[in-house]
């Protein structure tokens, strides 16, 4: 029996890339939030849910990642933009592929900006039933320097928010990494 669009629970999952050097995949926290959502909410009712994946790319302050700005040309900007887009698409492909393998409806898109602001804006625009975010579980000292997207979203998103801390055994050597 097909589930009508109106009776489907729409869950937005904010995802990001890993910050661990040489690890071009979803972050530990994003994967954890996604897997938790599948195991604890979706479970075997795959037709009752639609997952909405949002990846927010943070624009580089000066427009350059690993490149020395002295040698920049207009072509360098084009290659940076296309590289960022390709990385974002690879990230979303991981989640969309997994959803299709298990039969959960999904959508995915990329936005640019400050993640906490963009996520809250997209929640307001899309109006999901629930927002799920991964959290690194940083201590108070680390939060001062790094900030926390999940904490901001809990306070400002216009829907219920669930934050999923990564497991202790998944914490990298530097807990700020993800």
N, C-alpha and C positions, 0 to 999 in steps of 0.2 A: 504494500500500500504506500503510495507516494505521500510525502509530508508536504503540506502547503507551505509556501514561503512565510506566511504570517505566523505559523506555529513553530517555526524553526528558531532556536536560540542562537543569536549571533554573538560570537565571542571574538573580540579584537585581541590579537597577540602582538605586542610590540617586540620586534626582533632586531638584533644588531650583530655585527661581525665580531669575531674574537679580536682582542687587542694583543694577543700573544704573537710575537714576531715570528714570521714564517708559517703562520697557521691561518690560511685563508678560508675559514669556515665560520659557521654560526658560533656565537659565544657560548660558553658553558651555561650561563644564566638563561640565554634564549632557548637553548635545547632543553634545559631543565623545565622551564615554564611550559614549553610545548608538550613535552612528554607527560608532565603532571596533568595538563589539561586533557590530554587523551585518556590517561589512566583513571583520573578521578572524576571527570565531568562527562566526557563523551562516552567512555567505556564501550559498551556494545551498541549504543543507540546512535550509530553514525548518521542516520537520516534525520535525526532531530536537531542537528547542529550545523552551523556554517562558521568556519574559522576565517577571520579577516586578518591577514598579516600585513603589518605596517613596518617598513624599515625607513628610518630617518638617517640620511647622510648629513654629517656635519661638514659645512664648507670649511676648507682650510683658510685660516686667517689671512695669509698673504697670497693665497692662490697657488702655492707650491708645496708639494709633499717632500720628496727626497731630492728635489732638484735645486741647484744653486741658482738663485734668481738672476745672477749676472748673465747667465747663458740662455735666458728665456727668450722664446720667440712666440709669435701667434700660434704656430703649430703645436708648441708645447702645451698651450691651454687646451687645444682640441684633444690631444692625446690624454691629458689628465682627466678631462670630462668623460671621455669614452671609457677610460680605465675604471673610473669610479662607478659609472653606470654598469659596466660589465660585472664588477665585483658585487654590486647590489643585486643584480639579476641572478647571479650564481647563488647568493645567499637565499633569496626568495625561492629559487628553484628547489633547494633542499626541502623546504617546508611544504611547498605545493606538491612535489613528487610524493612525499610521504603521505600526505592527505589522500592523494589519488590512489595510492597503493591500498589504503584501508577503507576507501569509499566515503570520506568526509568531504562535503562541499567546501570550497574555499575560494578566496580572492586574495590578491597580494598587490601591493603598490609601494612605490618609493616616493618620499618627500625629502626636501632639503631644509635644514634649519637647525635650531636648538631643539634637541629631542624632547625635552619636557614640554616646551611650548607647542611643538608640532603635534605631539601625541594628544595633548588636551584639546587642541583645535580639531584634530581629526575625530576624536570622540564626540565632540559637539556636532560636527558635520555628519558623521555616519550614524550616530546614536546606537551603538551596540548595546546588548544587554549586560555585557560584562567586559572588563579590560583585564587581561592577564599580562603581568610583567615579570621578568626575571630580576633578581636582586643579588648583588654580590655579597650582601651582609656585612658591609664595612662598619668598622667601629666609629665612635664619635670623632676621633682624631683624624682618621682618613676621610670622613665625610666633609670635614672643614675644607680640605684641599681639593677633593675630587667632586664633591656635590653628589646628589643622588636623584636620579630621574624618578625612580619608583616612589620615593617619599613625596616629591612634588605632585606626582599624578594622584597619589592617594588623597592628597588635600584638595586638588583642583579639578580632577576629571569629573564630568557630569554623568557618571554611571558608577556602579559598584566596581571596586578594584581589588584584585587579588595579586599579591606579590609572592613570588616563590623564591626562597633563598636557595642558593646552590648548596649542595651537600658538602660537608666538611672534607670528605675524601676527594672532592673535585677541586678544591682550592689550590691554585697554582702557587709557586714559591712566593711570588709577590701578589698579595691578595687584591691589589688594585687591578691586576690583569684579569682578563675574562676571556 
